[in-house]
Amino acid sequence: MSILGEGSFAVVFLGKDLQTQTSYAVKCLYKTGLTDHQLSLQLREASQLQTLADHPNIVKLYKTIQTRDCLFLVLERCRTDLFDAIMRHDGFAEPTARRLFAQLADAVAMSHSKRIYHRDLKPENVLVTYPGDIYAEQDLIVKLTDFGLATTDAVSTEFGCGSVRYMAPECLAGDAEWRRNAPAHIIKSLAAPVAYSPPANDVWSLGIILINLLTGKNPWVEPSAKDKHY
């Protein structure tokens, strides 16, 4: 099997059903060395995907397979991800950006209606597919994936969760490692938040993705006074 992608916690392989010749994305989550809590988080991702299975803009989970060392999620295979699509076009024209963003926003709204908050929304976690074999901008369909950091908590103290470029400022400002490394004058003027809102954090991330769709760029590296563009 060839590798479709690699992350901090998993590898995604290209798999094929030998009877039907249907291709799938097989996400391998390694279990070795994990605590019981970490193992439960892996199962939670599978459970959340099953809960959201009927939405056309959320990647479909077909099957879970457990071995002693791994949990495999057999997922719908898509053609590429939104990051690569944005780079290919250097941002989209407004009609296409509006259509793709509406699909993604609807997927997030559905997820939130089930009290599932993603916490790592970014173009790399949005897959892109299209009917047939010919790539056509007007036929692109986006599908939200990678719920590995998702939570059902509407209020969270797990600061620094997600990708900094897409993170809401209050989620970053409460992160202990970020505060240790930030300049003293910034920390002095920025009180550490007690908690943050994962659903609001998702909405912030959607706004950054919309900027990506329209411009092909990120507005800043991090949402803090350390970044001159913020």
Biotite code that builds the C-alpha atoms (Angstrom):
import biotite.structure as struc

atoms = struc.array([
    struc.Atom([0.000, 0.000, 0.000], chain_id="A", res_id=1, res_name="MET", atom_name="CA", element="C"),
    struc.Atom([1.251, 3.478, -0.810], chain_id="A", res_id=2, res_name="SER", atom_name="CA", element="C"),
    struc.Atom([1.201, 6.292, 1.742], chain_id="A", res_id=3, res_name="ILE", atom_name="CA", element="C"),
    struc.Atom([-1.319, 9.084, 1.139], chain_id="A", res_id=4, res_name="LEU", atom_name="CA", element="C"),
    struc.Atom([-0.271, 11.190, 4.109], chain_id="A", res_id=5, res_name="GLY", atom_name="CA", element="C"),
    struc.Atom([1.467, 11.242, 7.468], chain_id="A", res_id=6, res_name="GLU", atom_name="CA", element="C"),
    struc.Atom([0.707, 13.169, 10.639], chain_id="A", res_id=7, res_name="GLY", atom_name="CA", element="C"),
    struc.Atom([1.918, 13.342, 14.211], chain_id="A", res_id=8, res_name="SER", atom_name="CA", element="C"),
    struc.Atom([-0.348, 10.546, 15.376], chain_id="A", res_id=9, res_name="PHE", atom_name="CA", element="C"),
    struc.Atom([-1.208, 8.489, 12.300], chain_id="A", res_id=10, res_name="ALA", atom_name="CA", element="C"),
    struc.Atom([-0.326, 7.376, 8.782], chain_id="A", res_id=11, res_name="VAL", atom_name="CA", element="C"),
    struc.Atom([-2.888, 7.198, 5.965], chain_id="A", res_id=12, res_name="VAL", atom_name="CA", element="C"),
    struc.Atom([-2.420, 4.452, 3.385], chain_id="A", res_id=13, res_name="PHE", atom_name="CA", element="C"),
    struc.Atom([-4.094, 3.824, 0.041], chain_id="A", res_id=14, res_name="LEU", atom_name="CA", element="C"),
    struc.Atom([-6.034, 0.571, 0.323], chain_id="A", res_id=15, res_name="GLY", atom_name="CA", element="C"),
    struc.Atom([-8.058, -1.427, -2.199], chain_id="A", res_id=16, res_name="LYS", atom_name="CA", element="C"),
    struc.Atom([-10.862, -3.963, -1.851], chain_id="A", res_id=17, res_name="ASP", atom_name="CA", element="C"),
    struc.Atom([-9.594, -6.876, -3.954], chain_id="A", res_id=18, res_name="LEU", atom_name="CA", element="C"),
    struc.Atom([-13.124, -8.050, -4.762], chain_id="A", res_id=19, res_name="GLN", atom_name="CA", element="C"),
    struc.Atom([-14.680, -4.745, -5.825], chain_id="A", res_id=20, res_name="THR", atom_name="CA", element="C"),
    struc.Atom([-11.442, -2.902, -6.743], chain_id="A", res_id=21, res_name="GLN", atom_name="CA", element="C"),
    struc.Atom([-12.752, 0.078, -4.746], chain_id="A", res_id=22, res_name="THR", atom_name="CA", element="C"),
    struc.Atom([-10.023, 2.316, -3.317], chain_id="A", res_id=23, res_name="SER", atom_name="CA", element="C"),
    struc.Atom([-10.111, 3.586, 0.274], chain_id="A", res_id=24, res_name="TYR", atom_name="CA", element="C"),
    struc.Atom([-8.002, 5.766, 2.533], chain_id="A", res_id=25, res_name="ALA", atom_name="CA", element="C"),
    struc.Atom([-6.918, 3.617, 5.481], chain_id="A", res_id=26, res_name="VAL", atom_name="CA", element="C"),
    struc.Atom([-5.895, 5.638, 8.521], chain_id="A", res_id=27, res_name="LYS", atom_name="CA", element="C"),
    struc.Atom([-3.575, 3.718, 10.838], chain_id="A", res_id=28, res_name="CYS", atom_name="CA", element="C"),
    struc.Atom([-3.577, 4.939, 14.448], chain_id="A", res_id=29, res_name="LEU", atom_name="CA", element="C"),
    struc.Atom([-0.752, 3.355, 16.431], chain_id="A", res_id=30, res_name="TYR", atom_name="CA", element="C"),
    struc.Atom([-1.682, 1.980, 19.858], chain_id="A", res_id=31, res_name="LYS", atom_name="CA", element="C"),
    struc.Atom([1.750, 0.969, 21.138], chain_id="A", res_id=32, res_name="THR", atom_name="CA", element="C"),
    struc.Atom([2.862, 2.924, 24.199], chain_id="A", res_id=33, res_name="GLY", atom_name="CA", element="C"),
    struc.Atom([-0.397, 4.838, 24.591], chain_id="A", res_id=34, res_name="LEU", atom_name="CA", element="C"),
    struc.Atom([-2.227, 5.294, 27.879], chain_id="A", res_id=35, res_name="THR", atom_name="CA", element="C"),
    struc.Atom([-5.800, 4.112, 28.351], chain_id="A", res_id=36, res_name="ASP", atom_name="CA", element="C"),
    struc.Atom([-6.932, 7.718, 27.983], chain_id="A", res_id=37, res_name="HIS", atom_name="CA", element="C"),
    struc.Atom([-5.074, 8.133, 24.687], chain_id="A", res_id=38, res_name="GLN", atom_name="CA", element="C"),
    struc.Atom([-6.550, 4.872, 23.398], chain_id="A", res_id=39, res_name="LEU", atom_name="CA", element="C"),
    struc.Atom([-10.020, 6.093, 24.301], chain_id="A", res_id=40, res_name="SER", atom_name="CA", element="C"),
    struc.Atom([-9.400, 9.254, 22.256], chain_id="A", res_id=41, res_name="LEU", atom_name="CA", element="C"),
    struc.Atom([-8.638, 7.115, 19.200], chain_id="A", res_id=42, res_name="GLN", atom_name="CA", element="C"),
    struc.Atom([-11.949, 5.286, 19.593], chain_id="A", res_id=43, res_name="LEU", atom_name="CA", element="C"),
    struc.Atom([-13.688, 8.617, 20.104], chain_id="A", res_id=44, res_name="ARG", atom_name="CA", element="C"),
    struc.Atom([-12.578, 9.784, 16.664], chain_id="A", res_id=45, res_name="GLU", atom_name="CA", element="C"),
    struc.Atom([-14.158, 6.696, 15.098], chain_id="A", res_id=46, res_name="ALA", atom_name="CA", element="C"),
    struc.Atom([-17.340, 7.217, 17.094], chain_id="A", res_id=47, res_name="SER", atom_name="CA", element="C"),
    struc.Atom([-17.580, 10.866, 16.040], chain_id="A", res_id=48, res_name="GLN", atom_name="CA", element="C"),
    struc.Atom([-17.166, 9.990, 12.365], chain_id="A", res_id=49, res_name="LEU", atom_name="CA", element="C"),
    struc.Atom([-19.953, 7.428, 12.695], chain_id="A", res_id=50, res_name="GLN", atom_name="CA", element="C"),
    struc.Atom([-22.177, 10.085, 14.269], chain_id="A", res_id=51, res_name="THR", atom_name="CA", element="C"),
    struc.Atom([-21.538, 12.442, 11.344], chain_id="A", res_id=52, res_name="LEU", atom_name="CA", element="C"),
    struc.Atom([-21.602, 9.788, 8.613], chain_id="A", res_id=53, res_name="ALA", atom_name="CA", element="C"),
    struc.Atom([-24.643, 11.057, 6.721], chain_id="A", res_id=54, res_name="ASP", atom_name="CA", element="C"),
    struc.Atom([-23.309, 14.511, 5.863], chain_id="A", res_id=55, res_name="HIS", atom_name="CA", element="C"),
    struc.Atom([-22.110, 14.837, 2.243], chain_id="A", res_id=56, res_name="PRO", atom_name="CA", element="C"),
    struc.Atom([-19.254, 17.174, 3.229], chain_id="A", res_id=57, res_name="ASN", atom_name="CA", element="C"),
    struc.Atom([-17.787, 15.020, 6.008], chain_id="A", res_id=58, res_name="ILE", atom_name="CA", element="C"),
    struc.Atom([-15.546, 12.126, 5.029], chain_id="A", res_id=59, res_name="VAL", atom_name="CA", element="C"),
    struc.Atom([-17.329, 8.781, 5.335], chain_id="A", res_id=60, res_name="LYS", atom_name="CA", element="C"),
    struc.Atom([-16.090, 6.059, 7.692], chain_id="A", res_id=61, res_name="LEU", atom_name="CA", element="C"),
    struc.Atom([-16.834, 2.598, 6.280], chain_id="A", res_id=62, res_name="TYR", atom_name="CA", element="C"),
    struc.Atom([-15.228, 0.304, 8.816], chain_id="A", res_id=63, res_name="LYS", atom_name="CA", element="C"),
    struc.Atom([-12.953, 0.120, 11.855], chain_id="A", res_id=64, res_name="THR", atom_name="CA", element="C"),
    struc.Atom([-10.454, -2.703, 12.333], chain_id="A", res_id=65, res_name="ILE", atom_name="CA", element="C"),
    struc.Atom([-8.502, -3.282, 15.537], chain_id="A", res_id=66, res_name="GLN", atom_name="CA", element="C"),
    struc.Atom([-5.317, -5.265, 15.981], chain_id="A", res_id=67, res_name="THR", atom_name="CA", element="C"),
    struc.Atom([-3.028, -5.483, 18.984], chain_id="A", res_id=68, res_name="ARG", atom_name="CA", element="C"),
    struc.Atom([-0.865, -2.618, 17.709], chain_id="A", res_id=69, res_name="ASP", atom_name="CA", element="C"),
    struc.Atom([-3.155, -0.466, 15.566], chain_id="A", res_id=70, res_name="CYS", atom_name="CA", element="C"),
    struc.Atom([-6.633, 0.911, 15.053], chain_id="A", res_id=71, res_name="LEU", atom_name="CA", element="C"),
    struc.Atom([-7.473, 1.163, 11.348], chain_id="A", res_id=72, res_name="PHE", atom_name="CA", element="C"),
    struc.Atom([-10.158, 3.513, 10.053], chain_id="A", res_id=73, res_name="LEU", atom_name="CA", element="C"),
    struc.Atom([-11.306, 2.605, 6.540], chain_id="A", res_id=74, res_name="VAL", atom_name="CA", element="C"),
    struc.Atom([-12.346, 5.938, 5.054], chain_id="A", res_id=75, res_name="LEU", atom_name="CA", element="C"),
    struc.Atom([-13.693, 7.364, 1.846], chain_id="A", res_id=76, res_name="GLU", atom_name="CA", element="C"),
    struc.Atom([-10.844, 8.170, -0.513], chain_id="A", res_id=77, res_name="ARG", atom_name="CA", element="C"),
    struc.Atom([-10.670, 11.680, -1.945], chain_id="A", res_id=78, res_name="CYS", atom_name="CA", element="C"),
    struc.Atom([-8.472, 13.091, -4.700], chain_id="A", res_id=79, res_name="ARG", atom_name="CA", element="C"),
    struc.Atom([-6.492, 15.771, -2.858], chain_id="A", res_id=80, res_name="THR", atom_name="CA", element="C"),
    struc.Atom([-6.833, 18.239, 0.002], chain_id="A", res_id=81, res_name="ASP", atom_name="CA", element="C"),
    struc.Atom([-7.913, 21.864, 0.110], chain_id="A", res_id=82, res_name="LEU", atom_name="CA", element="C"),
    struc.Atom([-4.375, 23.117, 0.765], chain_id="A", res_id=83, res_name="PHE", atom_name="CA", element="C"),
    struc.Atom([-3.115, 21.629, -2.501], chain_id="A", res_id=84, res_name="ASP", atom_name="CA", element="C"),
    struc.Atom([-6.196, 22.872, -4.362], chain_id="A", res_id=85, res_name="ALA", atom_name="CA", element="C"),
    struc.Atom([-5.660, 26.413, -3.063], chain_id="A", res_id=86, res_name="ILE", atom_name="CA", element="C"),
    struc.Atom([-1.981, 26.291, -4.041], chain_id="A", res_id=87, res_name="MET", atom_name="CA", element="C"),
    struc.Atom([-2.907, 25.010, -7.496], chain_id="A", res_id=88, res_name="ARG", atom_name="CA", element="C"),
    struc.Atom([-5.140, 28.025, -8.116], chain_id="A", res_id=89, res_name="HIS", atom_name="CA", element="C"),
    struc.Atom([-3.297, 30.551, -5.902], chain_id="A", res_id=90, res_name="ASP", atom_name="CA", element="C"),
    struc.Atom([-6.694, 31.193, -4.351], chain_id="A", res_id=91, res_name="GLY", atom_name="CA", element="C"),
    struc.Atom([-10.092, 30.824, -6.014], chain_id="A", res_id=92, res_name="PHE", atom_name="CA", element="C"),
    struc.Atom([-12.385, 33.272, -7.759], chain_id="A", res_id=93, res_name="ALA", atom_name="CA", element="C"),
    struc.Atom([-15.143, 34.505, -5.463], chain_id="A", res_id=94, res_name="GLU", atom_name="CA", element="C"),
    struc.Atom([-17.962, 32.260, -6.812], chain_id="A", res_id=95, res_name="PRO", atom_name="CA", element="C"),
    struc.Atom([-15.896, 29.086, -6.305], chain_id="A", res_id=96, res_name="THR", atom_name="CA", element="C"),
    struc.Atom([-14.585, 30.226, -2.918], chain_id="A", res_id=97, res_name="ALA", atom_name="CA", element="C"),
    struc.Atom([-18.145, 30.992, -1.805], chain_id="A", res_id=98, res_name="ARG", atom_name="CA", element="C"),
    struc.Atom([-19.416, 27.572, -2.921], chain_id="A", res_id=99, res_name="ARG", atom_name="CA", element="C"),
    struc.Atom([-16.597, 25.599, -1.283], chain_id="A", res_id=100, res_name="LEU", atom_name="CA", element="C"),
    struc.Atom([-16.793, 27.647, 1.901], chain_id="A", res_id=101, res_name="PHE", atom_name="CA", element="C"),
    struc.Atom([-20.555, 27.084, 2.109], chain_id="A", res_id=102, res_name="ALA", atom_name="CA", element="C"),
    struc.Atom([-19.962, 23.321, 1.925], chain_id="A", res_id=103, res_name="GLN", atom_name="CA", element="C"),
    struc.Atom([-17.352, 23.457, 4.678], chain_id="A", res_id=104, res_name="LEU", atom_name="CA", element="C"),
    struc.Atom([-19.421, 25.765, 6.885], chain_id="A", res_id=105, res_name="ALA", atom_name="CA", element="C"),
    struc.Atom([-22.389, 23.408, 6.543], chain_id="A", res_id=106, res_name="ASP", atom_name="CA", element="C"),
    struc.Atom([-20.219, 20.462, 7.620], chain_id="A", res_id=107, res_name="ALA", atom_name="CA", element="C"),
    struc.Atom([-18.990, 22.378, 10.679], chain_id="A", res_id=108, res_name="VAL", atom_name="CA", element="C"),
    struc.Atom([-22.540, 23.476, 11.526], chain_id="A", res_id=109, res_name="ALA", atom_name="CA", element="C"),
    struc.Atom([-23.689, 19.849, 11.372], chain_id="A", res_id=110, res_name="MET", atom_name="CA", element="C"),
    struc.Atom([-20.786, 18.801, 13.589], chain_id="A", res_id=111, res_name="SER", atom_name="CA", element="C"),
    struc.Atom([-21.584, 21.540, 16.113], chain_id="A", res_id=112, res_name="HIS", atom_name="CA", element="C"),
    struc.Atom([-25.258, 20.518, 16.142], chain_id="A", res_id=113, res_name="SER", atom_name="CA", element="C"),
    struc.Atom([-24.049, 17.121, 17.410], chain_id="A", res_id=114, res_name="LYS", atom_name="CA", element="C"),
    struc.Atom([-21.819, 18.874, 19.994], chain_id="A", res_id=115, res_name="ARG", atom_name="CA", element="C"),
    struc.Atom([-18.650, 17.835, 18.195], chain_id="A", res_id=116, res_name="ILE", atom_name="CA", element="C"),
    struc.Atom([-16.075, 20.636, 17.939], chain_id="A", res_id=117, res_name="TYR", atom_name="CA", element="C"),
    struc.Atom([-13.181, 19.987, 15.557], chain_id="A", res_id=118, res_name="HIS", atom_name="CA", element="C"),
    struc.Atom([-10.406, 22.232, 17.004], chain_id="A", res_id=119, res_name="ARG", atom_name="CA", element="C"),
    struc.Atom([-8.035, 21.699, 14.077], chain_id="A", res_id=120, res_name="ASP", atom_name="CA", element="C"),
    struc.Atom([-9.780, 23.216, 11.086], chain_id="A", res_id=121, res_name="LEU", atom_name="CA", element="C"),
    struc.Atom([-7.274, 24.007, 8.326], chain_id="A", res_id=122, res_name="LYS", atom_name="CA", element="C"),
    struc.Atom([-7.054, 23.325, 4.572], chain_id="A", res_id=123, res_name="PRO", atom_name="CA", element="C"),
    struc.Atom([-4.933, 20.199, 5.140], chain_id="A", res_id=124, res_name="GLU", atom_name="CA", element="C"),
    struc.Atom([-7.834, 18.682, 7.113], chain_id="A", res_id=125, res_name="ASN", atom_name="CA", element="C"),
    struc.Atom([-10.359, 19.363, 4.366], chain_id="A", res_id=126, res_name="VAL", atom_name="CA", element="C"),
    struc.Atom([-10.289, 16.820, 1.547], chain_id="A", res_id=127, res_name="LEU", atom_name="CA", element="C"),
    struc.Atom([-11.319, 17.578, -2.023], chain_id="A", res_id=128, res_name="VAL", atom_name="CA", element="C"),
    struc.Atom([-12.921, 15.269, -4.548], chain_id="A", res_id=129, res_name="THR", atom_name="CA", element="C"),
    struc.Atom([-14.848, 15.526, -7.817], chain_id="A", res_id=130, res_name="TYR", atom_name="CA", element="C"),
    struc.Atom([-16.986, 13.251, -10.000], chain_id="A", res_id=131, res_name="PRO", atom_name="CA", element="C"),
    struc.Atom([-15.397, 11.454, -12.921], chain_id="A", res_id=132, res_name="GLY", atom_name="CA", element="C"),
    struc.Atom([-11.749, 11.602, -13.884], chain_id="A", res_id=133, res_name="ASP", atom_name="CA", element="C"),
    struc.Atom([-11.401, 15.198, -15.057], chain_id="A", res_id=134, res_name="ILE", atom_name="CA", element="C"),
    struc.Atom([-10.484, 17.947, -12.588], chain_id="A", res_id=135, res_name="TYR", atom_name="CA", element="C"),
    struc.Atom([-12.873, 20.849, -13.011], chain_id="A", res_id=136, res_name="ALA", atom_name="CA", element="C"),
    struc.Atom([-13.052, 23.763, -10.589], chain_id="A", res_id=137, res_name="GLU", atom_name="CA", element="C"),
    struc.Atom([-16.834, 23.991, -10.793], chain_id="A", res_id=138, res_name="GLN", atom_name="CA", element="C"),
    struc.Atom([-17.225, 20.326, -9.752], chain_id="A", res_id=139, res_name="ASP", atom_name="CA", element="C"),
    struc.Atom([-15.042, 20.364, -6.626], chain_id="A", res_id=140, res_name="LEU", atom_name="CA", element="C"),
    struc.Atom([-16.564, 18.988, -3.423], chain_id="A", res_id=141, res_name="ILE", atom_name="CA", element="C"),
    struc.Atom([-14.956, 19.441, 0.007], chain_id="A", res_id=142, res_name="VAL", atom_name="CA", element="C"),
    struc.Atom([-15.123, 16.926, 2.844], chain_id="A", res_id=143, res_name="LYS", atom_name="CA", element="C"),
    struc.Atom([-14.060, 17.623, 6.419], chain_id="A", res_id=144, res_name="LEU", atom_name="CA", element="C"),
    struc.Atom([-11.764, 15.013, 7.971], chain_id="A", res_id=145, res_name="THR", atom_name="CA", element="C"),
    struc.Atom([-9.335, 14.324, 10.858], chain_id="A", res_id=146, res_name="ASP", atom_name="CA", element="C"),
    struc.Atom([-11.354, 14.618, 14.060], chain_id="A", res_id=147, res_name="PHE", atom_name="CA", element="C"),
    struc.Atom([-8.384, 13.464, 16.160], chain_id="A", res_id=148, res_name="GLY", atom_name="CA", element="C"),
    struc.Atom([-8.384, 16.654, 18.277], chain_id="A", res_id=149, res_name="LEU", atom_name="CA", element="C"),
    struc.Atom([-12.161, 17.070, 18.388], chain_id="A", res_id=150, res_name="ALA", atom_name="CA", element="C"),
    struc.Atom([-13.978, 17.500, 21.685], chain_id="A", res_id=151, res_name="THR", atom_name="CA", element="C"),
    struc.Atom([-17.540, 17.513, 22.966], chain_id="A", res_id=152, res_name="THR", atom_name="CA", element="C"),
    struc.Atom([-16.660, 20.149, 25.584], chain_id="A", res_id=153, res_name="ASP", atom_name="CA", element="C"),
    struc.Atom([-18.192, 23.542, 24.819], chain_id="A", res_id=154, res_name="ALA", atom_name="CA", element="C"),
    struc.Atom([-15.656, 25.092, 27.225], chain_id="A", res_id=155, res_name="VAL", atom_name="CA", element="C"),
    struc.Atom([-12.073, 23.815, 27.331], chain_id="A", res_id=156, res_name="SER", atom_name="CA", element="C"),
    struc.Atom([-8.815, 24.394, 29.189], chain_id="A", res_id=157, res_name="THR", atom_name="CA", element="C"),
    struc.Atom([-6.759, 22.432, 26.626], chain_id="A", res_id=158, res_name="GLU", atom_name="CA", element="C"),
    struc.Atom([-5.011, 25.506, 25.270], chain_id="A", res_id=159, res_name="PHE", atom_name="CA", element="C"),
    struc.Atom([-2.782, 25.437, 22.199], chain_id="A", res_id=160, res_name="GLY", atom_name="CA", element="C"),
    struc.Atom([-4.862, 22.697, 20.598], chain_id="A", res_id=161, res_name="CYS", atom_name="CA", element="C"),
    struc.Atom([-4.681, 22.748, 16.816], chain_id="A", res_id=162, res_name="GLY", atom_name="CA", element="C"),
    struc.Atom([-2.559, 24.636, 14.290], chain_id="A", res_id=163, res_name="SER", atom_name="CA", element="C"),
    struc.Atom([-1.303, 28.075, 15.332], chain_id="A", res_id=164, res_name="VAL", atom_name="CA", element="C"),
    struc.Atom([-2.049, 29.821, 12.016], chain_id="A", res_id=165, res_name="ARG", atom_name="CA", element="C"),
    struc.Atom([-5.731, 28.879, 12.360], chain_id="A", res_id=166, res_name="TYR", atom_name="CA", element="C"),
    struc.Atom([-6.039, 29.148, 16.140], chain_id="A", res_id=167, res_name="MET", atom_name="CA", element="C"),
    struc.Atom([-8.157, 31.766, 17.897], chain_id="A", res_id=168, res_name="ALA", atom_name="CA", element="C"),
    struc.Atom([-6.071, 34.230, 19.977], chain_id="A", res_id=169, res_name="PRO", atom_name="CA", element="C"),
    struc.Atom([-7.564, 33.141, 23.302], chain_id="A", res_id=170, res_name="GLU", atom_name="CA", element="C"),
    struc.Atom([-6.678, 29.497, 22.575], chain_id="A", res_id=171, res_name="CYS", atom_name="CA", element="C"),
    struc.Atom([-3.060, 30.486, 21.896], chain_id="A", res_id=172, res_name="LEU", atom_name="CA", element="C"),
    struc.Atom([-2.786, 32.982, 24.771], chain_id="A", res_id=173, res_name="ALA", atom_name="CA", element="C"),
    struc.Atom([-3.536, 30.319, 27.371], chain_id="A", res_id=174, res_name="GLY", atom_name="CA", element="C"),
    struc.Atom([-0.903, 27.882, 26.116], chain_id="A", res_id=175, res_name="ASP", atom_name="CA", element="C"),
    struc.Atom([1.808, 27.505, 28.772], chain_id="A", res_id=176, res_name="ALA", atom_name="CA", element="C"),
    struc.Atom([4.651, 26.836, 26.311], chain_id="A", res_id=177, res_name="GLU", atom_name="CA", element="C"),
    struc.Atom([3.727, 29.850, 24.175], chain_id="A", res_id=178, res_name="TRP", atom_name="CA", element="C"),
    struc.Atom([3.634, 32.093, 27.269], chain_id="A", res_id=179, res_name="ARG", atom_name="CA", element="C"),
    struc.Atom([7.085, 30.881, 28.366], chain_id="A", res_id=180, res_name="ARG", atom_name="CA", element="C"),
    struc.Atom([8.577, 31.874, 25.009], chain_id="A", res_id=181, res_name="ASN", atom_name="CA", element="C"),
    struc.Atom([6.672, 35.108, 24.374], chain_id="A", res_id=182, res_name="ALA", atom_name="CA", element="C"),
    struc.Atom([8.349, 38.491, 25.014], chain_id="A", res_id=183, res_name="PRO", atom_name="CA", element="C"),
    struc.Atom([7.854, 39.830, 28.540], chain_id="A", res_id=184, res_name="ALA", atom_name="CA", element="C"),
    struc.Atom([6.080, 43.008, 27.416], chain_id="A", res_id=185, res_name="HIS", atom_name="CA", element="C"),
    struc.Atom([3.437, 40.955, 25.599], chain_id="A", res_id=186, res_name="ILE", atom_name="CA", element="C"),
    struc.Atom([2.828, 38.627, 28.532], chain_id="A", res_id=187, res_name="ILE", atom_name="CA", element="C"),
    struc.Atom([2.618, 41.574, 30.912], chain_id="A", res_id=188, res_name="LYS", atom_name="CA", element="C"),
    struc.Atom([-0.254, 43.062, 28.914], chain_id="A", res_id=189, res_name="SER", atom_name="CA", element="C"),
    struc.Atom([-2.011, 39.765, 28.189], chain_id="A", res_id=190, res_name="LEU", atom_name="CA", element="C"),
    struc.Atom([-3.669, 37.941, 31.065], chain_id="A", res_id=191, res_name="ALA", atom_name="CA", element="C"),
    struc.Atom([-3.896, 34.175, 30.702], chain_id="A", res_id=192, res_name="ALA", atom_name="CA", element="C"),
    struc.Atom([-7.494, 33.145, 29.935], chain_id="A", res_id=193, res_name="PRO", atom_name="CA", element="C"),
    struc.Atom([-9.138, 30.669, 32.298], chain_id="A", res_id=194, res_name="VAL", atom_name="CA", element="C"),
    struc.Atom([-10.752, 28.752, 29.431], chain_id="A", res_id=195, res_name="ALA", atom_name="CA", element="C"),
    struc.Atom([-11.784, 29.138, 25.805], chain_id="A", res_id=196, res_name="TYR", atom_name="CA", element="C"),
    struc.Atom([-14.698, 28.122, 23.583], chain_id="A", res_id=197, res_name="SER", atom_name="CA", element="C"),
    struc.Atom([-13.974, 25.289, 21.085], chain_id="A", res_id=198, res_name="PRO", atom_name="CA", element="C"),
    struc.Atom([-17.043, 26.147, 18.956], chain_id="A", res_id=199, res_name="PRO", atom_name="CA", element="C"),
    struc.Atom([-15.939, 29.797, 18.740], chain_id="A", res_id=200, res_name="ALA", atom_name="CA", element="C"),
    struc.Atom([-12.400, 28.626, 17.953], chain_id="A", res_id=201, res_name="ASN", atom_name="CA", element="C"),
    struc.Atom([-13.803, 26.622, 15.010], chain_id="A", res_id=202, res_name="ASP", atom_name="CA", element="C"),
    struc.Atom([-15.623, 29.696, 13.710], chain_id="A", res_id=203, res_name="VAL", atom_name="CA", element="C"),
    struc.Atom([-12.376, 31.700, 13.900], chain_id="A", res_id=204, res_name="TRP", atom_name="CA", element="C"),
    struc.Atom([-10.591, 28.958, 11.943], chain_id="A", res_id=205, res_name="SER", atom_name="CA", element="C"),
    struc.Atom([-13.299, 29.045, 9.281], chain_id="A", res_id=206, res_name="LEU", atom_name="CA", element="C"),
    struc.Atom([-12.627, 32.756, 8.824], chain_id="A", res_id=207, res_name="GLY", atom_name="CA", element="C"),
    struc.Atom([-8.923, 32.118, 8.219], chain_id="A", res_id=208, res_name="ILE", atom_name="CA", element="C"),
    struc.Atom([-9.768, 29.361, 5.725], chain_id="A", res_id=209, res_name="ILE", atom_name="CA", element="C"),
    struc.Atom([-12.040, 31.786, 3.857], chain_id="A", res_id=210, res_name="LEU", atom_name="CA", element="C"),
    struc.Atom([-9.090, 34.177, 3.537], chain_id="A", res_id=211, res_name="ILE", atom_name="CA", element="C"),
    struc.Atom([-7.002, 31.247, 2.232], chain_id="A", res_id=212, res_name="ASN", atom_name="CA", element="C"),
    struc.Atom([-9.671, 30.412, -0.347], chain_id="A", res_id=213, res_name="LEU", atom_name="CA", element="C"),
    struc.Atom([-9.827, 33.965, -1.669], chain_id="A", res_id=214, res_name="LEU", atom_name="CA", element="C"),
    struc.Atom([-6.157, 34.992, -1.528], chain_id="A", res_id=215, res_name="THR", atom_name="CA", element="C"),
    struc.Atom([-4.110, 31.790, -1.396], chain_id="A", res_id=216, res_name="GLY", atom_name="CA", element="C"),
    struc.Atom([-2.332, 33.191, 1.670], chain_id="A", res_id=217, res_name="LYS", atom_name="CA", element="C"),
    struc.Atom([-2.462, 33.277, 5.456], chain_id="A", res_id=218, res_name="ASN", atom_name="CA", element="C"),
    struc.Atom([-3.023, 36.688, 7.062], chain_id="A", res_id=219, res_name="PRO", atom_name="CA", element="C"),
    struc.Atom([-0.477, 35.977, 9.825], chain_id="A", res_id=220, res_name="TRP", atom_name="CA", element="C"),
    struc.Atom([1.680, 33.238, 11.335], chain_id="A", res_id=221, res_name="VAL", atom_name="CA", element="C"),
    struc.Atom([0.085, 33.501, 14.764], chain_id="A", res_id=222, res_name="GLU", atom_name="CA", element="C"),
    struc.Atom([-2.763, 35.559, 16.261], chain_id="A", res_id=223, res_name="PRO", atom_name="CA", element="C"),
    struc.Atom([-0.743, 37.582, 18.741], chain_id="A", res_id=224, res_name="SER", atom_name="CA", element="C"),
    struc.Atom([1.100, 40.880, 19.113], chain_id="A", res_id=225, res_name="ALA", atom_name="CA", element="C"),
    struc.Atom([4.327, 38.975, 18.352], chain_id="A", res_id=226, res_name="LYS", atom_name="CA", element="C"),
    struc.Atom([3.193, 38.899, 14.711], chain_id="A", res_id=227, res_name="ASP", atom_name="CA", element="C"),
    struc.Atom([3.422, 42.291, 13.002], chain_id="A", res_id=228, res_name="LYS", atom_name="CA", element="C"),
    struc.Atom([0.678, 41.298, 10.546], chain_id="A", res_id=229, res_name="HIS", atom_name="CA", element="C"),
    struc.Atom([-1.875, 40.549, 13.256], chain_id="A", res_id=230, res_name="TYR", atom_name="CA", element="C"),
])
